[in-house]
């Protein structure tokens, strides 16, 4: 047993070192000049603000539409259920650039559906709404799967007791099912938000403008070089980690 622990411990240290070293390397690579340029850049501030707002909006949309879907998948058997689950998980395996192409040909302003969206003020190309659409698409599997697992872990007997006591299906959902699955739902929301914050490939296709922070990092790398991309990354990383830690802290507090 001791040898097993030592071996697994060594392997674990290797992967942890592999994951941690890029963070230290980034810190050591920061140069004062490019960092000052990034901190005072209006373009960088606007890109970071846009990314935070659209990622949060996309997560809220996913909560509104993904949680009901997750409940249906966890609680009911119906024809085509396997197909629905496969469709939800497909974004996991689709290359990021392909996601951008797919959304553009499906919902771009020159398509019939995209034209309808445009008439409602939702332009699905080079707009904040196009960014939100990308974030919803790539984040859906994370939130729906996590919420589904949370609902599936609840004993149906508890819901049955609430119904026997006179609670309606809606009241049972909001007072029994939803609170008991809250931890899984919050976890899924955090993962979906983090996934949105990291997206860049699809945005280069469907929404290069207005620029999110990740698109701007790519642009600065190509225009100014690695030191300026490092400086911008050094600004984004602490913000992402801070928001992530706050959300995780809220989850622990609820537990």
Secondary structure, 3 states (H helix, E strand, C coil): CHHHHHHHHHHHHHHHHHHHHHHHHHHHHCCHHHHHHHHCCHHHHHHHHHHHHHHHHHHHHHHHHHHHHHHHHHHCCCCCHHHHHHHHHHHHCCCHHHHHHHHHHHHCCCCHHHHHHHHCCCCCCCCHHHHHHHHHHHHHHHHHHHHHHHHHCCCHHHHHHHHHCCCCHHHHHHHHHHHHCHHHHHHHHHHHHHHHHHCCCCHHHHCCCCCCHHHHHHHHHHHCCHHHHHHHHHHHHHHHHHHHHHHHHHHHHHC
